[in-house]
Amino acid sequence: MRQIPYDGPERIIFGIDIGTAMSAVSFVHLRRLDVPEVKLICRWPGQEEAAGDAKFPTAILYDAGGEPHSFGAAALEAANEEMVLVRWWKLLLHPAAMHKASGFTPTPLPGHLTLQKVYQDFIYHIFDHAVAFFLETQPNAAATWERLQPSFELVLAIPNGWTDDEQHFLRDAVLSADILPHGYDDHRLSFVPEAEASVHFALEDMGFGAQLSVGKIFTVLDAGGSTCDTAMYRCTAIYPKLRLREVTSSESVQAGSVFVDSEFEKWLRKLLRNSRYGSEACIAIIMKIFETKTKRRFKTGDTDVIIPFGATDRETDQLSGIKKGKLCACLLVGGFAESRYLRTALQDALNDRESEDDRMFQFVMSDQPTAKAAAVGACKWRIQHYVTARAARYTFGVSRWEHWEPDKFPQQMERERAAERGGNGDVMIPGCFSVMVRKNQVVDSDTPISMPLQWDGTVPSDFGLEAWSMGLLVSDSENPGYWADSERVKGGLAPGIRKACTLTANLSGMLGALKWYIATSGKLWYRAEYNVEVYFGQTSLKAYITWKEKGKIMKGPVSIVPNSIDR
């Protein structure tokens, strides 16, 4: 799979994975007839002693004025009480539903900092360094960058549970950081779910692609810092190109490795609060060793683990469990991704099934570190796009007026008083939830879901062609019910329904497609018939308006306005 030469225009693609605890950046320089080679940025400021380490701590140290002082390992090293060390801010961007499911409430940022500024500062820093690394390490890099800088592409790997709201937030951060200019071409910035990025990494770097055959089903688990993302795929073709389809909607749970760190730190602080080893400096040393070594090496739940933390072997505090400069702790949880304990637990869970069929799982792990597989996979995804169909994670639909047909839809009798007879004689009822795609429905990436719509009125200007808008609604349920609107709260939504985004468009081009007819009242009426087409099978929502005019299908763009994230 990796030996296929590239056949297209020269491009540079950067893949960015901003993790909760650690981040990484990759890049690929695509040249016609060359075999693509994705490379990781493996030299970061403050980590000179760890040459070759592609992981960069997701941390910023801010001064008293709210300006970034240092980043990554340098920020952790220089942290002091006079400055503000910011970490784990990715948790603050998770949708409320993820926090609710896990029961975890993230620590807010200091009052003078906003989440938008933190992301802006961090993205600017890591991208600026990635460009510098490219210029320092690649042949003829200066001339190449001068030629391709106006057209480079950026791919951000994001948790499977993030929506278009979070994507829009990151777009604003990229613009604020001056990475891309306003009005950039849409193809220059894209998003890929972390599990899907990891699929592309596994297929090539883990050699798993060679094991696939048509009809084979496999699951990818991306166990990261803040989330564990799971996706299941079926192979539908291997020639002339590998094709994958999601089997069911992906899952994203807030149960990553930082929660292990958090619980251990709480326990550690409680244990050492009355000890001379309870200082911030000592806690920081122990936590660093725990995260980088102990947690990753831990294998079983019934073994004591020794954590040296820099004290001399004469240091002892029996009450706190400190013996000869080491802390003895009985740990019942493991790290993630590279954790031996996690691998063993997963293997046992997959094989501990009641039926023989359920036990026929093949558990595949990489023979190399996969902590930043999403960064590499993001670039590979942008080149290959093996996944051709995705399962909807939610049920999407719109609220609209439907014809009064209580014999066909008995639920309409619940709101009989809301039914109205229009001037054209039709009896309609508002607030009905019209489904476009249901949760777990598999949708091809290049096939839109079409919703036919209609407008009737006596004056064409009432249609509001130049400022058309419609709310796209969403539900976590496969069967959200008949009603979209709340009967009790004016302008409110029914329980379990929320707004996903707003679709807007300038449809003045449809004026020539309006049809006139004589209503039952004898008056002249106009009708507009059109379709809203939404691509639910892609990694980001895209939509268009189509209508028929003089026998031809016309098409107009639709803007997607997400809900604002004010954090």
Secondary structure as a PSIPRED ss2 file (coil, helix, strand):
# PSIPRED VFORMAT (PSIPRED V4.0)

   1 M C   1.000  0.000  0.000
   2 R C   1.000  0.000  0.000
   3 Q C   1.000  0.000  0.000
   4 I C   1.000  0.000  0.000
   5 P C   1.000  0.000  0.000
   6 Y C   1.000  0.000  0.000
   7 D C   1.000  0.000  0.000
   8 G C   1.000  0.000  0.000
   9 P C   1.000  0.000  0.000
  10 E C   1.000  0.000  0.000
  11 R E   0.000  0.000  1.000
  12 I E   0.000  0.000  1.000
  13 I E   0.000  0.000  1.000
  14 F E   0.000  0.000  1.000
  15 G E   0.000  0.000  1.000
  16 I E   0.000  0.000  1.000
  17 D E   0.000  0.000  1.000
  18 I E   0.000  0.000  1.000
  19 G C   1.000  0.000  0.000
  20 T C   1.000  0.000  0.000
  21 A C   1.000  0.000  0.000
  22 M E   0.000  0.000  1.000
  23 S E   0.000  0.000  1.000
  24 A E   0.000  0.000  1.000
  25 V E   0.000  0.000  1.000
  26 S E   0.000  0.000  1.000
  27 F E   0.000  0.000  1.000
  28 V E   0.000  0.000  1.000
  29 H E   0.000  0.000  1.000
  30 L E   0.000  0.000  1.000
  31 R C   1.000  0.000  0.000
  32 R C   1.000  0.000  0.000
  33 L C   1.000  0.000  0.000
  34 D C   1.000  0.000  0.000
  35 V C   1.000  0.000  0.000
  36 P C   1.000  0.000  0.000
  37 E C   1.000  0.000  0.000
  38 V C   1.000  0.000  0.000
  39 K E   0.000  0.000  1.000
  40 L E   0.000  0.000  1.000
  41 I C   1.000  0.000  0.000
  42 C C   1.000  0.000  0.000
  43 R C   1.000  0.000  0.000
  44 W C   1.000  0.000  0.000
  45 P C   1.000  0.000  0.000
  46 G C   1.000  0.000  0.000
  47 Q C   1.000  0.000  0.000
  48 E H   0.000  1.000  0.000
  49 E H   0.000  1.000  0.000
  50 A H   0.000  1.000  0.000
  51 A C   1.000  0.000  0.000
  52 G C   1.000  0.000  0.000
  53 D C   1.000  0.000  0.000
  54 A C   1.000  0.000  0.000
  55 K C   1.000  0.000  0.000
  56 F E   0.000  0.000  1.000
  57 P E   0.000  0.000  1.000
  58 T C   1.000  0.000  0.000
  59 A E   0.000  0.000  1.000
  60 I E   0.000  0.000  1.000
  61 L E   0.000  0.000  1.000
  62 Y E   0.000  0.000  1.000
  63 D C   1.000  0.000  0.000
  64 A C   1.000  0.000  0.000
  65 G C   1.000  0.000  0.000
  66 G C   1.000  0.000  0.000
  67 E C   1.000  0.000  0.000
  68 P E   0.000  0.000  1.000
  69 H E   0.000  0.000  1.000
  70 S E   0.000  0.000  1.000
  71 F E   0.000  0.000  1.000
  72 G H   0.000  1.000  0.000
  73 A H   0.000  1.000  0.000
  74 A H   0.000  1.000  0.000
  75 A H   0.000  1.000  0.000
  76 L H   0.000  1.000  0.000
  77 E H   0.000  1.000  0.000
  78 A H   0.000  1.000  0.000
  79 A C   1.000  0.000  0.000
  80 N C   1.000  0.000  0.000
  81 E C   1.000  0.000  0.000
  82 E C   1.000  0.000  0.000
  83 M C   1.000  0.000  0.000
  84 V E   0.000  0.000  1.000
  85 L E   0.000  0.000  1.000
  86 V E   0.000  0.000  1.000
  87 R E   0.000  0.000  1.000
  88 W C   1.000  0.000  0.000
  89 W C   1.000  0.000  0.000
  90 K H   0.000  1.000  0.000
  91 L H   0.000  1.000  0.000
  92 L H   0.000  1.000  0.000
  93 L H   0.000  1.000  0.000
  94 H C   1.000  0.000  0.000
  95 P C   1.000  0.000  0.000
  96 A H   0.000  1.000  0.000
  97 A H   0.000  1.000  0.000
  98 M H   0.000  1.000  0.000
  99 H H   0.000  1.000  0.000
 100 K H   0.000  1.000  0.000
 101 A H   0.000  1.000  0.000
 102 S H   0.000  1.000  0.000
 103 G C   1.000  0.000  0.000
 104 F C   1.000  0.000  0.000
 105 T C   1.000  0.000  0.000
 106 P C   1.000  0.000  0.000
 107 T C   1.000  0.000  0.000
 108 P C   1.000  0.000  0.000
 109 L C   1.000  0.000  0.000
 110 P C   1.000  0.000  0.000
 111 G C   1.000  0.000  0.000
 112 H C   1.000  0.000  0.000
 113 L C   1.000  0.000  0.000
 114 T C   1.000  0.000  0.000
 115 L H   0.000  1.000  0.000
 116 Q H   0.000  1.000  0.000
 117 K H   0.000  1.000  0.000
 118 V H   0.000  1.000  0.000
 119 Y H   0.000  1.000  0.000
 120 Q H   0.000  1.000  0.000
 121 D H   0.000  1.000  0.000
 122 F H   0.000  1.000  0.000
 123 I H   0.000  1.000  0.000
 124 Y H   0.000  1.000  0.000
 125 H H   0.000  1.000  0.000
 126 I H   0.000  1.000  0.000
 127 F H   0.000  1.000  0.000
 128 D H   0.000  1.000  0.000
 129 H H   0.000  1.000  0.000
 130 A H   0.000  1.000  0.000
 131 V H   0.000  1.000  0.000
 132 A H   0.000  1.000  0.000
 133 F H   0.000  1.000  0.000
 134 F H   0.000  1.000  0.000
 135 L H   0.000  1.000  0.000
 136 E H   0.000  1.000  0.000
 137 T H   0.000  1.000  0.000
 138 Q C   1.000  0.000  0.000
 139 P C   1.000  0.000  0.000
 140 N C   1.000  0.000  0.000
 141 A H   0.000  1.000  0.000
 142 A H   0.000  1.000  0.000
 143 A H   0.000  1.000  0.000
 144 T H   0.000  1.000  0.000
 145 W H   0.000  1.000  0.000
 146 E H   0.000  1.000  0.000
 147 R H   0.000  1.000  0.000
 148 L H   0.000  1.000  0.000
 149 Q H   0.000  1.000  0.000
 150 P H   0.000  1.000  0.000
 151 S H   0.000  1.000  0.000
 152 F C   1.000  0.000  0.000
 153 E E   0.000  0.000  1.000
 154 L E   0.000  0.000  1.000
 155 V E   0.000  0.000  1.000
 156 L E   0.000  0.000  1.000
 157 A E   0.000  0.000  1.000
 158 I E   0.000  0.000  1.000
 159 P C   1.000  0.000  0.000
 160 N C   1.000  0.000  0.000
 161 G C   1.000  0.000  0.000
 162 W C   1.000  0.000  0.000
 163 T C   1.000  0.000  0.000
 164 D H   0.000  1.000  0.000
 165 D H   0.000  1.000  0.000
 166 E H   0.000  1.000  0.000
 167 Q H   0.000  1.000  0.000
 168 H H   0.000  1.000  0.000
 169 F H   0.000  1.000  0.000
 170 L H   0.000  1.000  0.000
 171 R H   0.000  1.000  0.000
 172 D H   0.000  1.000  0.000
 173 A H   0.000  1.000  0.000
 174 V H   0.000  1.000  0.000
 175 L H   0.000  1.000  0.000
 176 S H   0.000  1.000  0.000
 177 A C   1.000  0.000  0.000
 178 D C   1.000  0.000  0.000
 179 I C   1.000  0.000  0.000
 180 L C   1.000  0.000  0.000
 181 P C   1.000  0.000  0.000
 182 H C   1.000  0.000  0.000
 183 G C   1.000  0.000  0.000
 184 Y C   1.000  0.000  0.000
 185 D C   1.000  0.000  0.000
 186 D H   0.000  1.000  0.000
 187 H H   0.000  1.000  0.000
 188 R H   0.000  1.000  0.000
 189 L E   0.000  0.000  1.000
 190 S E   0.000  0.000  1.000
 191 F E   0.000  0.000  1.000
 192 V E   0.000  0.000  1.000
 193 P E   0.000  0.000  1.000
 194 E H   0.000  1.000  0.000
 195 A H   0.000  1.000  0.000
 196 E H   0.000  1.000  0.000
 197 A H   0.000  1.000  0.000
 198 S H   0.000  1.000  0.000
 199 V H   0.000  1.000  0.000
 200 H H   0.000  1.000  0.000
 201 F H   0.000  1.000  0.000
 202 A H   0.000  1.000  0.000
 203 L H   0.000  1.000  0.000
 204 E H   0.000  1.000  0.000
 205 D H   0.000  1.000  0.000
 206 M C   1.000  0.000  0.000
 207 G C   1.000  0.000  0.000
 208 F H   0.000  1.000  0.000
 209 G H   0.000  1.000  0.000
 210 A H   0.000  1.000  0.000
 211 Q H   0.000  1.000  0.000
 212 L C   1.000  0.000  0.000
 213 S C   1.000  0.000  0.000
 214 V C   1.000  0.000  0.000
 215 G C   1.000  0.000  0.000
 216 K C   1.000  0.000  0.000
 217 I E   0.000  0.000  1.000
 218 F E   0.000  0.000  1.000
 219 T E   0.000  0.000  1.000
 220 V E   0.000  0.000  1.000
 221 L E   0.000  0.000  1.000
 222 D E   0.000  0.000  1.000
 223 A E   0.000  0.000  1.000
 224 G C   1.000  0.000  0.000
 225 G C   1.000  0.000  0.000
 226 S C   1.000  0.000  0.000
 227 T C   1.000  0.000  0.000
 228 C E   0.000  0.000  1.000
 229 D E   0.000  0.000  1.000
 230 T E   0.000  0.000  1.000
 231 A E   0.000  0.000  1.000
 232 M E   0.000  0.000  1.000
 233 Y E   0.000  0.000  1.000
 234 R E   0.000  0.000  1.000
 235 C E   0.000  0.000  1.000
 236 T E   0.000  0.000  1.000
 237 A E   0.000  0.000  1.000
 238 I C   1.000  0.000  0.000
 239 Y C   1.000  0.000  0.000
 240 P C   1.000  0.000  0.000
 241 K C   1.000  0.000  0.000
 242 L C   1.000  0.000  0.000
 243 R E   0.000  0.000  1.000
 244 L E   0.000  0.000  1.000
 245 R E   0.000  0.000  1.000
 246 E E   0.000  0.000  1.000
 247 V C   1.000  0.000  0.000
 248 T C   1.000  0.000  0.000
 249 S C   1.000  0.000  0.000
 250 S C   1.000  0.000  0.000
 251 E E   0.000  0.000  1.000
 252 S E   0.000  0.000  1.000
 253 V E   0.000  0.000  1.000
 254 Q C   1.000  0.000  0.000
 255 A C   1.000  0.000  0.000
 256 G C   1.000  0.000  0.000
 257 S H   0.000  1.000  0.000
 258 V H   0.000  1.000  0.000
 259 F H   0.000  1.000  0.000
 260 V H   0.000  1.000  0.000
 261 D H   0.000  1.000  0.000
 262 S H   0.000  1.000  0.000
 263 E H   0.000  1.000  0.000
 264 F H   0.000  1.000  0.000
 265 E H   0.000  1.000  0.000
 266 K H   0.000  1.000  0.000
 267 W H   0.000  1.000  0.000
 268 L H   0.000  1.000  0.000
 269 R H   0.000  1.000  0.000
 270 K H   0.000  1.000  0.000
 271 L H   0.000  1.000  0.000
 272 L H   0.000  1.000  0.000
 273 R C   1.000  0.000  0.000
 274 N C   1.000  0.000  0.000
 275 S C   1.000  0.000  0.000
 276 R C   1.000  0.000  0.000
 277 Y C   1.000  0.000  0.000
 278 G C   1.000  0.000  0.000
 279 S C   1.000  0.000  0.000
 280 E H   0.000  1.000  0.000
 281 A H   0.000  1.000  0.000
 282 C H   0.000  1.000  0.000
 283 I H   0.000  1.000  0.000
 284 A H   0.000  1.000  0.000
 285 I H   0.000  1.000  0.000
 286 I H   0.000  1.000  0.000
 287 M H   0.000  1.000  0.000
 288 K H   0.000  1.000  0.000
 289 I H   0.000  1.000  0.000
 290 F H   0.000  1.000  0.000
 291 E H   0.000  1.000  0.000
 292 T H   0.000  1.000  0.000
 293 K H   0.000  1.000  0.000
 294 T H   0.000  1.000  0.000
 295 K H   0.000  1.000  0.000
 296 R H   0.000  1.000  0.000
 297 R H   0.000  1.000  0.000
 298 F C   1.000  0.000  0.000
 299 K C   1.000  0.000  0.000
 300 T C   1.000  0.000  0.000
 301 G C   1.000  0.000  0.000
 302 D C   1.000  0.000  0.000
 303 T C   1.000  0.000  0.000
 304 D E   0.000  0.000  1.000
 305 V E   0.000  0.000  1.000
 306 I E   0.000  0.000  1.000
 307 I E   0.000  0.000  1.000
 308 P E   0.000  0.000  1.000
 309 F C   1.000  0.000  0.000
 310 G C   1.000  0.000  0.000
 311 A C   1.000  0.000  0.000
 312 T C   1.000  0.000  0.000
 313 D C   1.000  0.000  0.000
 314 R C   1.000  0.000  0.000
 315 E C   1.000  0.000  0.000
 316 T C   1.000  0.000  0.000
 317 D E   0.000  0.000  1.000
 318 Q H   0.000  1.000  0.000
 319 L H   0.000  1.000  0.000
 320 S H   0.000  1.000  0.000
 321 G C   1.000  0.000  0.000
 322 I E   0.000  0.000  1.000
 323 K E   0.000  0.000  1.000
 324 K C   1.000  0.000  0.000
 325 G C   1.000  0.000  0.000
 326 K E   0.000  0.000  1.000
 327 L E   0.000  0.000  1.000
 328 C E   0.000  0.000  1.000
 329 A E   0.000  0.000  1.000
 330 C E   0.000  0.000  1.000
 331 L C   1.000  0.000  0.000
 332 L C   1.000  0.000  0.000
 333 V C   1.000  0.000  0.000
 334 G C   1.000  0.000  0.000
 335 G C   1.000  0.000  0.000
 336 F C   1.000  0.000  0.000
 337 A C   1.000  0.000  0.000
 338 E C   1.000  0.000  0.000
 339 S C   1.000  0.000  0.000
 340 R H   0.000  1.000  0.000
 341 Y H   0.000  1.000  0.000
 342 L H   0.000  1.000  0.000
 343 R H   0.000  1.000  0.000
 344 T H   0.000  1.000  0.000
 345 A H   0.000  1.000  0.000
 346 L H   0.000  1.000  0.000
 347 Q H   0.000  1.000  0.000
 348 D H   0.000  1.000  0.000
 349 A H   0.000  1.000  0.000
 350 L H   0.000  1.000  0.000
 351 N H   0.000  1.000  0.000
 352 D C   1.000  0.000  0.000
 353 R C   1.000  0.000  0.000
 354 E C   1.000  0.000  0.000
 355 S C   1.000  0.000  0.000
 356 E C   1.000  0.000  0.000
 357 D C   1.000  0.000  0.000
 358 D C   1.000  0.000  0.000
 359 R C   1.000  0.000  0.000
 360 M C   1.000  0.000  0.000
 361 F C   1.000  0.000  0.000
 362 Q C   1.000  0.000  0.000
 363 F C   1.000  0.000  0.000
 364 V C   1.000  0.000  0.000
 365 M C   1.000  0.000  0.000
 366 S C   1.000  0.000  0.000
 367 D C   1.000  0.000  0.000
 368 Q C   1.000  0.000  0.000
 369 P C   1.000  0.000  0.000
 370 T C   1.000  0.000  0.000
 371 A C   1.000  0.000  0.000
 372 K C   1.000  0.000  0.000
 373 A H   0.000  1.000  0.000
 374 A H   0.000  1.000  0.000
 375 A H   0.000  1.000  0.000
 376 V H   0.000  1.000  0.000
 377 G H   0.000  1.000  0.000
 378 A H   0.000  1.000  0.000
 379 C H   0.000  1.000  0.000
 380 K H   0.000  1.000  0.000
 381 W H   0.000  1.000  0.000
 382 R H   0.000  1.000  0.000
 383 I H   0.000  1.000  0.000
 384 Q H   0.000  1.000  0.000
 385 H C   1.000  0.000  0.000
 386 Y C   1.000  0.000  0.000
 387 V E   0.000  0.000  1.000
 388 T E   0.000  0.000  1.000
 389 A E   0.000  0.000  1.000
 390 R E   0.000  0.000  1.000
 391 A E   0.000  0.000  1.000
 392 A C   1.000  0.000  0.000
 393 R C   1.000  0.000  0.000
 394 Y C   1.000  0.000  0.000
 395 T E   0.000  0.000  1.000
 396 F E   0.000  0.000  1.000
 397 G E   0.000  0.000  1.000
 398 V E   0.000  0.000  1.000
 399 S E   0.000  0.000  1.000
 400 R E   0.000  0.000  1.000
 401 W E   0.000  0.000  1.000
 402 E E   0.000  0.000  1.000
 403 H E   0.000  0.000  1.000
 404 W C   1.000  0.000  0.000
 405 E C   1.000  0.000  0.000
 406 P C   1.000  0.000  0.000
 407 D C   1.000  0.000  0.000
 408 K C   1.000  0.000  0.000
 409 F C   1.000  0.000  0.000
 410 P H   0.000  1.000  0.000
 411 Q H   0.000  1.000  0.000
 412 Q H   0.000  1.000  0.000
 413 M H   0.000  1.000  0.000
 414 E H   0.000  1.000  0.000
 415 R H   0.000  1.000  0.000
 416 E H   0.000  1.000  0.000
 417 R H   0.000  1.000  0.000
 418 A H   0.000  1.000  0.000
 419 A C   1.000  0.000  0.000
 420 E E   0.000  0.000  1.000
 421 R E   0.000  0.000  1.000
 422 G C   1.000  0.000  0.000
 423 G C   1.000  0.000  0.000
 424 N C   1.000  0.000  0.000
 425 G C   1.000  0.000  0.000
 426 D C   1.000  0.000  0.000
 427 V E   0.000  0.000  1.000
 428 M E   0.000  0.000  1.000
 429 I E   0.000  0.000  1.000
 430 P E   0.000  0.000  1.000
 431 G E   0.000  0.000  1.000
 432 C E   0.000  0.000  1.000
 433 F E   0.000  0.000  1.000
 434 S E   0.000  0.000  1.000
 435 V E   0.000  0.000  1.000
 436 M E   0.000  0.000  1.000
 437 V E   0.000  0.000  1.000
 438 R C   1.000  0.000  0.000
 439 K C   1.000  0.000  0.000
 440 N C   1.000  0.000  0.000
 441 Q C   1.000  0.000  0.000
 442 V E   0.000  0.000  1.000
 443 V E   0.000  0.000  1.000
 444 D E   0.000  0.000  1.000
 445 S C   1.000  0.000  0.000
 446 D C   1.000  0.000  0.000
 447 T C   1.000  0.000  0.000
 448 P C   1.000  0.000  0.000
 449 I E   0.000  0.000  1.000
 450 S E   0.000  0.000  1.000
 451 M E   0.000  0.000  1.000
 452 P E   0.000  0.000  1.000
 453 L E   0.000  0.000  1.000
 454 Q E   0.000  0.000  1.000
 455 W E   0.000  0.000  1.000
 456 D E   0.000  0.000  1.000
 457 G E   0.000  0.000  1.000
 458 T C   1.000  0.000  0.000
 459 V C   1.000  0.000  0.000
 460 P H   0.000  1.000  0.000
 461 S H   0.000  1.000  0.000
 462 D H   0.000  1.000  0.000
 463 F H   0.000  1.000  0.000
 464 G C   1.000  0.000  0.000
 465 L H   0.000  1.000  0.000
 466 E H   0.000  1.000  0.000
 467 A H   0.000  1.000  0.000
 468 W E   0.000  0.000  1.000
 469 S E   0.000  0.000  1.000
 470 M E   0.000  0.000  1.000
 471 G E   0.000  0.000  1.000
 472 L E   0.000  0.000  1.000
 473 L E   0.000  0.000  1.000
 474 V E   0.000  0.000  1.000
 475 S E   0.000  0.000  1.000
 476 D C   1.000  0.000  0.000
 477 S C   1.000  0.000  0.000
 478 E C   1.000  0.000  0.000
 479 N C   1.000  0.000  0.000
 480 P C   1.000  0.000  0.000
 481 G C   1.000  0.000  0.000
 482 Y C   1.000  0.000  0.000
 483 W E   0.000  0.000  1.000
 484 A C   1.000  0.000  0.000
 485 D E   0.000  0.000  1.000
 486 S C   1.000  0.000  0.000
 487 E C   1.000  0.000  0.000
 488 R C   1.000  0.000  0.000
 489 V C   1.000  0.000  0.000
 490 K C   1.000  0.000  0.000
 491 G C   1.000  0.000  0.000
 492 G C   1.000  0.000  0.000
 493 L E   0.000  0.000  1.000
 494 A C   1.000  0.000  0.000
 495 P C   1.000  0.000  0.000
 496 G C   1.000  0.000  0.000
 497 I E   0.000  0.000  1.000
 498 R E   0.000  0.000  1.000
 499 K E   0.000  0.000  1.000
 500 A E   0.000  0.000  1.000
 501 C E   0.000  0.000  1.000
 502 T E   0.000  0.000  1.000
 503 L E   0.000  0.000  1.000
 504 T E   0.000  0.000  1.000
 505 A E   0.000  0.000  1.000
 506 N C   1.000  0.000  0.000
 507 L C   1.000  0.000  0.000
 508 S H   0.000  1.000  0.000
 509 G H   0.000  1.000  0.000
 510 M H   0.000  1.000  0.000
 511 L H   0.000  1.000  0.000
 512 G H   0.000  1.000  0.000
 513 A H   0.000  1.000  0.000
 514 L C   1.000  0.000  0.000
 515 K E   0.000  0.000  1.000
 516 W E   0.000  0.000  1.000
 517 Y E   0.000  0.000  1.000
 518 I E   0.000  0.000  1.000
 519 A C   1.000  0.000  0.000
 520 T C   1.000  0.000  0.000
 521 S C   1.000  0.000  0.000
 522 G C   1.000  0.000  0.000
 523 K C   1.000  0.000  0.000
 524 L E   0.000  0.000  1.000
 525 W E   0.000  0.000  1.000
 526 Y E   0.000  0.000  1.000
 527 R E   0.000  0.000  1.000
 528 A E   0.000  0.000  1.000
 529 E E   0.000  0.000  1.000
 530 Y E   0.000  0.000  1.000
 531 N E   0.000  0.000  1.000
 532 V E   0.000  0.000  1.000
 533 E E   0.000  0.000  1.000
 534 V E   0.000  0.000  1.000
 535 Y E   0.000  0.000  1.000
 536 F C   1.000  0.000  0.000
 537 G C   1.000  0.000  0.000
 538 Q C   1.000  0.000  0.000
 539 T C   1.000  0.000  0.000
 540 S C   1.000  0.000  0.000
 541 L C   1.000  0.000  0.000
 542 K E   0.000  0.000  1.000
 543 A E   0.000  0.000  1.000
 544 Y E   0.000  0.000  1.000
 545 I E   0.000  0.000  1.000
 546 T E   0.000  0.000  1.000
 547 W E   0.000  0.000  1.000
 548 K E   0.000  0.000  1.000
 549 E E   0.000  0.000  1.000
 550 K C   1.000  0.000  0.000
 551 G C   1.000  0.000  0.000
 552 K E   0.000  0.000  1.000
 553 I E   0.000  0.000  1.000
 554 M E   0.000  0.000  1.000
 555 K E   0.000  0.000  1.000
 556 G E   0.000  0.000  1.000
 557 P E   0.000  0.000  1.000
 558 V C   1.000  0.000  0.000
 559 S E   0.000  0.000  1.000
 560 I E   0.000  0.000  1.000
 561 V E   0.000  0.000  1.000
 562 P E   0.000  0.000  1.000
 563 N C   1.000  0.000  0.000
 564 S C   1.000  0.000  0.000
 565 I C   1.000  0.000  0.000
 566 D C   1.000  0.000  0.000
 567 R C   1.000  0.000  0.000
